Amino acid sequence: MNKIGEKSFFGRIDWLTILLWFMLCIIGWFNIHAAVYDPEQPGLFNLATNYGKQSIYIFTGLLIGFSILIIDAKFFISASPIIYIVVILLLVAVLIVGRNVGGNQAWIPLGSFRLQPSEFGKLATCLLLASYLSTQTNKHPNLRTLGIASLIVFFPVMLVMLQPDTGSALAFFSLVFVFYREGYVGNTLLILGGLAILLFVMALLINQWVIIGILLLLAAIFAFVLRKKRKHLINIGALFLASSVFVLCVDFAYEQVLQPHQRNRIDIILGKMNDPRGQGYNLNQSKIAIGSGQLFGKGYLQGTQTKYNFVPEQSTDFIFCTVGEEWGFVGCVFLILIYITLLIRIVNLAERQRTAFARIYAYGVASILFFHFFINIGMTIGIVPVIGIPLPFISYGGSSLWSFTILLFILLRFDSARKGLNG
């Protein structure tokens, strides 16, 4: 029996987070139904349709989630290397036996179901990263630890890039927030990262020698102000040289590293290309669909842009268009608020953990979910390039829903057992 005042097993579970998860799943289900609605197959549970299949994914996701809650939390800690190795093997297997869809060989056919290993790669990486970093006894983060931890992240990234699936690969880099929280990446590196992004964009819009001239002027101003401090002068000079070399390399990287369709998407976002019937078609139709919803939307099943296939991938990557068209600005804000509440809740859970493993893992969960949430919605409204990643718990797909569900429920299991893990 429990001691007086001690919560029962179910009392220790964070039901608010489960409620938010369930709300997102149901919202996704109804919007998938609206996006690909077929009057000849109207039932929400019709397994011949995407929305019927999604109902099965949600139900099985619920079973998987509650199964995780009754497993000993320590199992996930000890099994993290095995889970990582299994997923790595799946990422290798998909390159050999995978099915090519839309130019990406990212799915392993299993009968009528297609497994996407890259979705589970994020889960496995979060677990192993938490396992490794939590075992480091050095109180002061060092480059060796950072290097090994970075390899844990980069190895699946390289395999995903071979598919090639740029969107899924980029999601792994959101784990930089984990490194920041644990002290391996400081404010200086984050600022330098932001500066690199700014310079990259500027180099695509402005002549590179003009940018270098501006950098030289700024360096001269700072050097004059800090002329009495030799250390700062050396840092200013090194930063100017590094920035100049970076700017000169942008054109080469842009032309040789990025593929044509990726360059076109960036050009459209930056206004260098206007191709509403070609490369810019997806984004153009996405904006039209969301904008047509106005304040309160057209109403459930009343959308025309998404329902009649004007918007491509309307039940997966562009599911947010259905929300905007049928539920309007109010519906979009409501959905975004649910996500923000979930993210804040996850961060709160992270900070109350009593073990480094659970805390690091929780920040990994928050980082992955935030990246998908921000980038998916951002690409549908035209503030980031279209890279093709799902909206967590909303987009159609079993691999996506299950991987995000497992990611979240493992965290809930750690949280419910945080006293026991500490002991």
N, C-alpha and C positions, 0 to 999 in steps of 0.2 A: 504493500500500500504506500501511497505518497505521503510524505511528511506534511504536517499542517502548514498551509500557506504555499506549498509547492504546486506548481501548475501541472496539470495532466499533459499527456503527449499532445493531444489536440489543442490544448490551451497554449502550448509553446509555439505553435505554427503561426506564421504571420498571415492571417486570413485576408488582411487588406490587400496585400500583394497578389494573393490568389484571385481575389475579386477583380482587381485591375486586369490581370491576365485573362480571366474569363470574359470580361467586358470587351477587351480587344479582339478575342477570338470570335465572339458573337457578332461584333460589328463587322469584322472581316468576312464572316460567312454570309451575312445579309448583303454586303456590298459586292461580293463575288457573284451572288445570285442576281443582283441587279445588273452587273456588268455584262454577263453572258446569258441573260434571261431568254429562255425559249418557250413561247406560249404553248407549244406542242408537248413540252415536257416541264410543266409548271412546278412540280413538287420539289420542295427544298431537299428531300432525301432521295431524289432520283439519281441512282448511282451511275447513270449514263452521262451525267453532266458534271462539270467542275464543282458546282456548289454541292451536289450530292456527295462527291468524293471528299470534299472539304469537311462535311459533317462527320465522315468516318475518321478523318485525320484529327479532328477536334476531340472526338470521343476517345480514340486511342491515345491521343496526347494527354487527356485527362487521366486515363488508366496509368500511363507511363509516369506522369507527374506524381500521383499518389503512391505508386509503387516505390518511387525514389524516396518519398517521405518516411517509408517504413524500413528502408535499408539502413544499416549502421553507417553513420556519417564517415567513420574512419575508413570504410571500404574505398571511398572515392579518393582519399588521400593516398592510400597504399597502391591503388590500382591506376593512378594517374600515368605512370610511365607505360603501362600495358595499353591503356586506352590511346595514348599518343602513338605508340608503335602500330597498333591496329589501323588507326586512321591514316597514318603515313602509307601503310601498305595498300589501303583503299585508294589513296591519291595516286599511287603508282599504277594500280590495277586499272583505274579509269583511263589512263593514257594508253593502255593496251586493248582493253575490251569495251571501253566506253562508247556511248552513242553520241555522235556529233549532231548538235541541235543549234542552229543559228550561228555556225562557225566555231562553237565551243564544244570540245569533247569533255564534258563535265558530268555526264550521267552514266551510271551503270544500270542497264535494263534488268529488272527482276520481274518477269511476267509483264503485267500491265502497269507496274509501278516502276518509276525511275529514281534510283538513289543518287543523291548529289553529295559526294564525300566532302567537298569543300565546306559545306555548311557545318558538318560535324568537326571539321578541322579547327574551327574557332573554339569550340568547346574543349577539345583535346589540348590545344595550345594554352588556354587559360588554366587548365588543371595542372599541366606540367610546369608552366611558368610559376604558378603559386607554390608548387611542390619544391622547385629548385630555390627560388628566392627566400622561401620561409626557412630553409635549412642553413642559410648563410649566417654564420655567427659573428662575422665582422660588423661591428657597429657602424663603421664608416664605409659606405658603398665604394667599391673600387672598380677599375676598368676591366679587370679579369672577370668579375661577376657579371658586369654589364655585357661583356662580350659573349659569354656563354648563354646568358639569358636572351640576347639578341639572336643568337643562332637557333634557339628553340622556336623563335618567331619566324625567322627568315627561311628555315628549311621547308615548312609547308607552303610558304609564300612562293618559293621557287617552283614547287610542283604545281601549284595552282596556276602560275603564269604560263606553264607549258601547255595548259589546256587549249587556248589561253583564256583565262577569266579574270580580266583586270579588276573588275568591280569587287569580286570576292577577295582577291589578293590585297587590295587597298584596305579592306576592312581590318586586316590583321594589324596594320600600322596604327590603328586607334589605341592599341595597347601601350602606346607611349605615355598615356595618362597613368597607367600602372607604374611605369618607371618613375614618373614625376612624383606620384604619391609616396613611393618608397624611397625617394631621395636620390635615385640614380640619374635623373635628368633635372637640372636646375632651371631657374628662370632664364638664365643666360642662353641656354640651348633652345628653350622654347622661343625666345625672342629671335634668335638666329634662324630658327626654322620658319618663323613668320616672315622674316626679312627675305629668306630665300624664295618663298612663295610670291612675295610682292615683286621681287626682282624678275622672277620668271615671267609673271604676267606683263610687267612693264616691257621686258625684252621682246615680247610678242607684239606689242603695240607701238613701241617707239624705237627709233634707230639706236643700236647698241652703243655707238660712240657718243650719242647725246646723253645716254644714261651714265656712261663712264665719266663724262664731263660733269654731270650733276653730282656724282659720287665724289669726284675730286674736289669740287667746291665745298661740299659738306665736310669732307675730311680736313680741308684747309681751315674751315671755320672752327671745328672742334679742336684742331691742333693749336690754333691761335689762343683759344680760350684756356686750354690745358697745357700751355707751352712750358710751364714750370715743373710739370710732372713727367719725367722721362718715360716711366712705365706706361702711362696712358698714351704717349706719342707712339710708342712701339706697337701698342694694341691697335691704335687708329690706322697706322700704316699697314699692319697685317690684315686688318678687316677690309681696308680699301683694295688691297691686292687680291684677296680672296673673292671679294664681291665682283671685281672687274673680270677675273678669270671665269667666274660663274656666269656672268652675263655673256661673255664671248662664247661660252659652250652651249648656251640655250638653243641656238639655231640648230646646231649639230644634233643635240639630244632630241629636239622636237621633230626633226626630219628623219633621223635614223632609228630612234628608239620607239616612238609612238607609231602606231599603224594609221593608215589613211583615214579610216572612219573615226578614230579617236581624235586626230588632228581636226577633222571637220567639225566634230561636236564642240571642241574648244573654240574654234574660229566662230561658230555660230553664237556661243555664249558671249564672246568678246566683241561681237558685232562686225567681225572681219568678213563674214560670209552671210548672205541672205538667200536661203534656198528653201522656201516654205513647202515646195513640192518634192524635194529630194532629201538631203541630209537633215534639213531642219523640220521635216514633216512631223516627226514624233513630238518634238517640243512645241511646235505651232499648234497642233491639234490638242495637246495637253493643256495649253494655256486657254484655248477656246472653250474646252470642256469645263475647266474650273471657273473661268470667268462667267460662263453662261448660267452658272448656278446662282449668281448674285448673292443676296443676303440670306435667304431662307431655302434656296434650292428649288428644283423643279418638282420634287416629291419622289417618293420611293417608286421605282420601276418606270419613272417618267423621263429618264435621261435619254437623249438621242445621240449625243456625240460618242459616248462609250458603247451604248447598246448596239449601234449599227456599225461598229468596227472602224469608226473614224480614228479612234485612239488605238494604237497597237498595244498588245500585251496588257489589255485593260483589266485583266483579273490578277496579274502578277506585278510586274515592275511599276505599272501606271495605275494601280488600284486607287490611289489617292484622287485621281481624276473623277472617279465615280462618286467619291465622298463629296468633292467640291461641286459637281454638277447636280446631284440629287438632294444634298443636304445643305448646300450653300456655305457662305462664310461662317455662319453659326455652327454648322456641323463640323467644319474644318477646325475651328477653334476648340470645340468640345473634344474632338479626337486628340488634338495636340496637347490639351490640358491633361488628358488621361496619361499620355506618354510622359509628360513632364512630371506628373505626380508619381508615376512608376519609377522614373529615374531618381527623383529625390528620395523616394522610399528606399531604393537599392543602396544609395550612398549612405543613408542613415543606418541601414542594416550593416553596411561595411564598417562603419565607424564604431559600432557597438560589439563587433566580434572580439573575442578574447584570444584568438590565435592569429599569427601572421598569415598562415595558409588561407584561412577563411576570409580575412580582410583583403589580401591580394587577389584572391579569386573573385570576390565581390566587385572589386574595382574593374576587373577584367570583364565581368558581366555588364557593368554599367557602360564601359567604354565601347563594347561591341554593339549594344543596343542603341546607344546614342549615335554612333556612326551611321548605322542603318537608318535610323529615324531621321536624322538631319539630311543625309545625302539623298535618300529616296524622295522625301518631300521637296528638297531643294532642287532636284533634277526635274520634277514635274512642273515647278513654277519658274524654272529657267535661271536659277542663281548658281547652279553647279552643272558641269557637263553630265550628260546621260551616260551612266556606266553600268546600269542594269543590275541592281541589287534589290532584294525584296524588302517590303515594309513589315517589320516583325509582327507576327501573329495576325496580320491583316491580309497579306498577299496569299494567293493560292499556291499550294504546294505542300506535300507531306514532309519532305526533307527539311524545308525551312521551318515549318511549324514545330516539328518534333525537336529539331536541334535547339531552337530558341527556348522551347518548353523545358527540355532537359537542362539547359544552361541555367535557367531561372530556378527550377525546382531543386537542383543540387544546392544552390545558394540557400534556399529556404530550409533545406535539411541541415546545412551547417548552422544556420541561425537557430533552429529549434534545439540543436544539440550543443550550443556554444559553451554551456557550463561543463558538459561532459568532455568536450574536446580540450578544454583548458586543463582539466584534471588528467 
